Amino acid sequence: MREIICILCPRGCELTVRDEHSEPDVTGHGCRKGREFALKEIESPTRVLCTTVKTAFPEVPVLPVRVSAEIPKEKIYELMELIDSHTVRSPLSCGDVVIPDILGLGVDLIATSSIIKSII
């Protein structure tokens, strides 16, 4: 038995997953998405990472970024090490790729702001 808090919406349903049978039994979900989240969470948890990356521009020392798709949860720390070692050196717009194909996952790190272009 595993207890999981659903993170798909602000309700934060407390889910219980029992996998004593061939098909896991999920209880506590307030919607269909909660059940799907619980099943995915026990099999292969993923996350969308939003953070910031350093820039070479004193006026804008950091740029908000996110991954373009979900990544395996166990890759978050490795990805953060890569992001921490990276510095943006050119003006980027919202949606521009900061780091392509991060960790060979087929997912890009993309800018979520055009603040550098608006200031530089």
N, C-alpha and C positions, 0 to 999 in steps of 0.2 A: 504494500500500500504506500502511495506517495501523496503528499499534500502539496498543492501548487496554487499560487495566487495568479489569477489571469491578469495579464497586462494589456489586453487588447482595447479596453475602454476604462474610463474612470471608476466604474463600479468595483473593480478589483475582486471579483468573485473568488471565494475560497473553494478550490476544486479538490476532490479526492479521486485518485485513480487507483482502482484495484485491478491487478492483472493476474488474478488467480485462474482465470479461464483462458481459452484461446483468444477471445476478444476482450480487451480491457473495458472495464465498466467505469464511467466517469459520472460523478455526482457533484452537485453544487453549482453547476453552470446556469447562468441566467439566459443563455441563448445558444444557438447552434455553434456559433463561432468559438464559444468557450470550450465546448467539447472538442472541437477540431484543434484548438490551441493546446489543450491538455495532451491529446494523443501525439501531436507533433513534438511537444516539449519532452515527453518521455522517450521518444524515438530518436529525434535529431533536432535539438534546440537551436534556433537561429535568432539573430538580433539585427536591427538596423542601428548602426553606430553614428551618432552625431557628436562632433567635437570641434576643436579649433586646431589650426596649424599655424606655425610661425611664418612671418613674412619678413622680407628684407626692407620694408618700408616703415620708417619711424612713425609716420602719421597713422599707420594701421599695423600695429605689431602682431595681430593675429587675424586670421580669416576663418569664419565659420564654414565647416564642411560636413558632409555625410557620405555614407556609402550609397551607391546607386541601387543596391538590392540587399536583401538579407544575407548575412554571413554566418558561418557556424559559430556558435557561442564560444567554443574553445579557442577560436582564433582572435578574440578581442585583444588580449594582452600583446600578442605578437604584432597585431595591426597597430596598436597604440605605440609600440616601440618604433615601428617604421614611421608613423606620423610624427612622433617626437623628434626624429632625426632629419625630418624634411623641412626645407624652407622655401616658401613661394617667392620667386624672384621676378616674376612678370605680372603685369596687371591682368587680373582675371575677372570675368563676369559670372553672374549666377548661372550655374549649370555647366560651366567649363570644367574639364577634367584636370584635377590637381595631380593625381597619381593614377595612371591606367593599370588595369588588371592587377589589383593589389593581391599580393601573396599568391598569384596564379589562380585566383578564385573566379576569374571572369567578371569581377565587380570593380567598378572604378570608384575612386574617391573624388567627389565633385564639390565645387564651391557652392555655397548656398546664399551668397551675397555678392553684390557688385560694388561694395564699398571702396575697394582699391581703385577701380576705374573712376568712381565719382570724385575721389580726392586727388588722385595722381594726374 
